[in-house]
């Protein structure tokens, strides 16, 4: 048995509850990464997609 469970997201808490853990025992402590930190990545991704669409490329390869 356990007295407390720590989840790093609401999704994880919901999964624990789904698998039978008492919700009263679960504390959610977010992992500390804010969505705003990725806003520039999302912007860059949109720009890359637009460039690929414009140039007619539909596939890319990953460099090692």
MOGI-V95957 format. One record per pair of residues at least 24 apart in sequence whose ideal C-beta (glycine too) atoms are under 7 Angstrom apart, sorted by the first residue. I is the first residue (numbers start at 0). J is the second residue. D is the distance in whole Angstrom. If there is no record, write none. Layout:
i=[I I]
j=[J J]
d=[D D]
This chain:
none
